Amino acid sequence: MDEDGNIPREAATTNDLVAWANDYDQKYFSGSSPDITIAIDCRLGSAGCFMPDERKIYIPKGLTAFEKPCRIVLLHEMVHIKLGGENGDFDELHGQRFKSEIARLIQCGAYDNLL
């Protein structure tokens, strides 16, 4: 264990993140995001982000050593993608549409073994 009590593992690669996102896309988003790309970014802090103009999800490099948080961030960003695809509003303020979609994912089991 490291000084924070975490069990070290190999960091997730871009290929890992893409595979997880593709799996989530098929299971929970009806395959609606096949053209989204994912990048690992050293400049980001502790949260990921989706850049609509680039159609890219960025995951912070420091998070890649932790699979469950990476998966949670991917699901979070994929909700923004879904909402933006519905009407162009990505709900960046995490309003009711965002919260409803997170609740749907919880109900569908997307967060099982992640929380």
MODELLER restraints for C-alpha pairs under 7 A, 6 or more apart:
rsr = mdl.restraints
at = mdl.atoms
rsr.add(forms.Gaussian(group=physical.xy_distance, feature=features.Distance(at['CA:1:A'], at['CA:7:A']), mean=4.66, stdev=0.5))
rsr.add(forms.Gaussian(group=physical.xy_distance, feature=features.Distance(at['CA:1:A'], at['CA:8:A']), mean=6.44, stdev=0.5))
rsr.add(forms.Gaussian(group=physical.xy_distance, feature=features.Distance(at['CA:2:A'], at['CA:8:A']), mean=6.85, stdev=0.5))
rsr.add(forms.Gaussian(group=physical.xy_distance, feature=features.Distance(at['CA:9:A'], at['CA:65:A']), mean=6.16, stdev=0.5))
rsr.add(forms.Gaussian(group=physical.xy_distance, feature=features.Distance(at['CA:10:A'], at['CA:65:A']), mean=6.05, stdev=0.5))
rsr.add(forms.Gaussian(group=physical.xy_distance, feature=features.Distance(at['CA:11:A'], at['CA:64:A']), mean=4.87, stdev=0.5))
rsr.add(forms.Gaussian(group=physical.xy_distance, feature=features.Distance(at['CA:11:A'], at['CA:65:A']), mean=3.92, stdev=0.5))
rsr.add(forms.Gaussian(group=physical.xy_distance, feature=features.Distance(at['CA:12:A'], at['CA:64:A']), mean=4.89, stdev=0.5))
rsr.add(forms.Gaussian(group=physical.xy_distance, feature=features.Distance(at['CA:12:A'], at['CA:65:A']), mean=6.08, stdev=0.5))
rsr.add(forms.Gaussian(group=physical.xy_distance, feature=features.Distance(at['CA:12:A'], at['CA:67:A']), mean=6.91, stdev=0.5))
rsr.add(forms.Gaussian(group=physical.xy_distance, feature=features.Distance(at['CA:14:A'], at['CA:38:A']), mean=6.73, stdev=0.5))
rsr.add(forms.Gaussian(group=physical.xy_distance, feature=features.Distance(at['CA:14:A'], at['CA:39:A']), mean=6.25, stdev=0.5))
rsr.add(forms.Gaussian(group=physical.xy_distance, feature=features.Distance(at['CA:14:A'], at['CA:40:A']), mean=6.56, stdev=0.5))
rsr.add(forms.Gaussian(group=physical.xy_distance, feature=features.Distance(at['CA:18:A'], at['CA:38:A']), mean=6.42, stdev=0.5))
rsr.add(forms.Gaussian(group=physical.xy_distance, feature=features.Distance(at['CA:21:A'], at['CA:74:A']), mean=6.57, stdev=0.5))
rsr.add(forms.Gaussian(group=physical.xy_distance, feature=features.Distance(at['CA:25:A'], at['CA:31:A']), mean=4.94, stdev=0.5))
rsr.add(forms.Gaussian(group=physical.xy_distance, feature=features.Distance(at['CA:25:A'], at['CA:32:A']), mean=6.71, stdev=0.5))
rsr.add(forms.Gaussian(group=physical.xy_distance, feature=features.Distance(at['CA:25:A'], at['CA:33:A']), mean=6.42, stdev=0.5))
rsr.add(forms.Gaussian(group=physical.xy_distance, feature=features.Distance(at['CA:36:A'], at['CA:55:A']), mean=5.32, stdev=0.5))
rsr.add(forms.Gaussian(group=physical.xy_distance, feature=features.Distance(at['CA:36:A'], at['CA:56:A']), mean=5.56, stdev=0.5))
rsr.add(forms.Gaussian(group=physical.xy_distance, feature=features.Distance(at['CA:37:A'], at['CA:55:A']), mean=6.53, stdev=0.5))
rsr.add(forms.Gaussian(group=physical.xy_distance, feature=features.Distance(at['CA:37:A'], at['CA:56:A']), mean=4.70, stdev=0.5))
rsr.add(forms.Gaussian(group=physical.xy_distance, feature=features.Distance(at['CA:37:A'], at['CA:57:A']), mean=6.27, stdev=0.5))
rsr.add(forms.Gaussian(group=physical.xy_distance, feature=features.Distance(at['CA:38:A'], at['CA:56:A']), mean=5.42, stdev=0.5))
rsr.add(forms.Gaussian(group=physical.xy_distance, feature=features.Distance(at['CA:38:A'], at['CA:57:A']), mean=4.70, stdev=0.5))
rsr.add(forms.Gaussian(group=physical.xy_distance, feature=features.Distance(at['CA:38:A'], at['CA:58:A']), mean=5.84, stdev=0.5))
rsr.add(forms.Gaussian(group=physical.xy_distance, feature=features.Distance(at['CA:39:A'], at['CA:57:A']), mean=6.32, stdev=0.5))
rsr.add(forms.Gaussian(group=physical.xy_distance, feature=features.Distance(at['CA:39:A'], at['CA:58:A']), mean=4.96, stdev=0.5))
rsr.add(forms.Gaussian(group=physical.xy_distance, feature=features.Distance(at['CA:39:A'], at['CA:59:A']), mean=6.27, stdev=0.5))
rsr.add(forms.Gaussian(group=physical.xy_distance, feature=features.Distance(at['CA:40:A'], at['CA:58:A']), mean=5.71, stdev=0.5))
rsr.add(forms.Gaussian(group=physical.xy_distance, feature=features.Distance(at['CA:40:A'], at['CA:59:A']), mean=4.88, stdev=0.5))
rsr.add(forms.Gaussian(group=physical.xy_distance, feature=features.Distance(at['CA:40:A'], at['CA:60:A']), mean=5.72, stdev=0.5))
rsr.add(forms.Gaussian(group=physical.xy_distance, feature=features.Distance(at['CA:40:A'], at['CA:61:A']), mean=5.51, stdev=0.5))
rsr.add(forms.Gaussian(group=physical.xy_distance, feature=features.Distance(at['CA:41:A'], at['CA:58:A']), mean=6.14, stdev=0.5))
rsr.add(forms.Gaussian(group=physical.xy_distance, feature=features.Distance(at['CA:41:A'], at['CA:59:A']), mean=5.99, stdev=0.5))
rsr.add(forms.Gaussian(group=physical.xy_distance, feature=features.Distance(at['CA:41:A'], at['CA:60:A']), mean=5.02, stdev=0.5))
rsr.add(forms.Gaussian(group=physical.xy_distance, feature=features.Distance(at['CA:41:A'], at['CA:61:A']), mean=5.51, stdev=0.5))
rsr.add(forms.Gaussian(group=physical.xy_distance, feature=features.Distance(at['CA:42:A'], at['CA:60:A']), mean=5.86, stdev=0.5))
rsr.add(forms.Gaussian(group=physical.xy_distance, feature=features.Distance(at['CA:42:A'], at['CA:61:A']), mean=5.10, stdev=0.5))
rsr.add(forms.Gaussian(group=physical.xy_distance, feature=features.Distance(at['CA:44:A'], at['CA:60:A']), mean=4.99, stdev=0.5))
rsr.add(forms.Gaussian(group=physical.xy_distance, feature=features.Distance(at['CA:45:A'], at['CA:60:A']), mean=6.28, stdev=0.5))
rsr.add(forms.Gaussian(group=physical.xy_distance, feature=features.Distance(at['CA:46:A'], at['CA:60:A']), mean=6.48, stdev=0.5))
rsr.add(forms.Gaussian(group=physical.xy_distance, feature=features.Distance(at['CA:46:A'], at['CA:63:A']), mean=6.89, stdev=0.5))
rsr.add(forms.Gaussian(group=physical.xy_distance, feature=features.Distance(at['CA:47:A'], at['CA:60:A']), mean=6.64, stdev=0.5))
rsr.add(forms.Gaussian(group=physical.xy_distance, feature=features.Distance(at['CA:48:A'], at['CA:58:A']), mean=5.43, stdev=0.5))
rsr.add(forms.Gaussian(group=physical.xy_distance, feature=features.Distance(at['CA:48:A'], at['CA:59:A']), mean=4.59, stdev=0.5))
rsr.add(forms.Gaussian(group=physical.xy_distance, feature=features.Distance(at['CA:48:A'], at['CA:60:A']), mean=6.01, stdev=0.5))
rsr.add(forms.Gaussian(group=physical.xy_distance, feature=features.Distance(at['CA:48:A'], at['CA:73:A']), mean=6.11, stdev=0.5))
rsr.add(forms.Gaussian(group=physical.xy_distance, feature=features.Distance(at['CA:49:A'], at['CA:57:A']), mean=5.71, stdev=0.5))
rsr.add(forms.Gaussian(group=physical.xy_distance, feature=features.Distance(at['CA:49:A'], at['CA:58:A']), mean=5.29, stdev=0.5))
rsr.add(forms.Gaussian(group=physical.xy_distance, feature=features.Distance(at['CA:49:A'], at['CA:59:A']), mean=6.89, stdev=0.5))
rsr.add(forms.Gaussian(group=physical.xy_distance, feature=features.Distance(at['CA:49:A'], at['CA:77:A']), mean=6.42, stdev=0.5))
rsr.add(forms.Gaussian(group=physical.xy_distance, feature=features.Distance(at['CA:50:A'], at['CA:56:A']), mean=5.74, stdev=0.5))
rsr.add(forms.Gaussian(group=physical.xy_distance, feature=features.Distance(at['CA:50:A'], at['CA:57:A']), mean=4.33, stdev=0.5))
rsr.add(forms.Gaussian(group=physical.xy_distance, feature=features.Distance(at['CA:50:A'], at['CA:58:A']), mean=6.21, stdev=0.5))
rsr.add(forms.Gaussian(group=physical.xy_distance, feature=features.Distance(at['CA:50:A'], at['CA:77:A']), mean=5.89, stdev=0.5))
rsr.add(forms.Gaussian(group=physical.xy_distance, feature=features.Distance(at['CA:51:A'], at['CA:57:A']), mean=6.39, stdev=0.5))
rsr.add(forms.Gaussian(group=physical.xy_distance, feature=features.Distance(at['CA:57:A'], at['CA:77:A']), mean=6.94, stdev=0.5))
rsr.add(forms.Gaussian(group=physical.xy_distance, feature=features.Distance(at['CA:63:A'], at['CA:70:A']), mean=6.35, stdev=0.5))
rsr.add(forms.Gaussian(group=physical.xy_distance, feature=features.Distance(at['CA:64:A'], at['CA:70:A']), mean=6.34, stdev=0.5))
rsr.add(forms.Gaussian(group=physical.xy_distance, feature=features.Distance(at['CA:68:A'], at['CA:114:A']), mean=5.41, stdev=0.5))
rsr.add(forms.Gaussian(group=physical.xy_distance, feature=features.Distance(at['CA:79:A'], at['CA:98:A']), mean=6.89, stdev=0.5))
rsr.add(forms.Gaussian(group=physical.xy_distance, feature=features.Distance(at['CA:79:A'], at['CA:101:A']), mean=6.73, stdev=0.5))
rsr.add(forms.Gaussian(group=physical.xy_distance, feature=features.Distance(at['CA:80:A'], at['CA:90:A']), mean=4.88, stdev=0.5))
rsr.add(forms.Gaussian(group=physical.xy_distance, feature=features.Distance(at['CA:80:A'], at['CA:91:A']), mean=6.46, stdev=0.5))
rsr.add(forms.Gaussian(group=physical.xy_distance, feature=features.Distance(at['CA:81:A'], at['CA:90:A']), mean=6.44, stdev=0.5))
rsr.add(forms.Gaussian(group=physical.xy_distance, feature=features.Distance(at['CA:83:A'], at['CA:89:A']), mean=6.29, stdev=0.5))
rsr.add(forms.Gaussian(group=physical.xy_distance, feature=features.Distance(at['CA:83:A'], at['CA:90:A']), mean=5.18, stdev=0.5))
rsr.add(forms.Gaussian(group=physical.xy_distance, feature=features.Distance(at['CA:83:A'], at['CA:91:A']), mean=6.90, stdev=0.5))
rsr.add(forms.Gaussian(group=physical.xy_distance, feature=features.Distance(at['CA:84:A'], at['CA:90:A']), mean=4.06, stdev=0.5))
rsr.add(forms.Gaussian(group=physical.xy_distance, feature=features.Distance(at['CA:91:A'], at['CA:98:A']), mean=6.42, stdev=0.5))
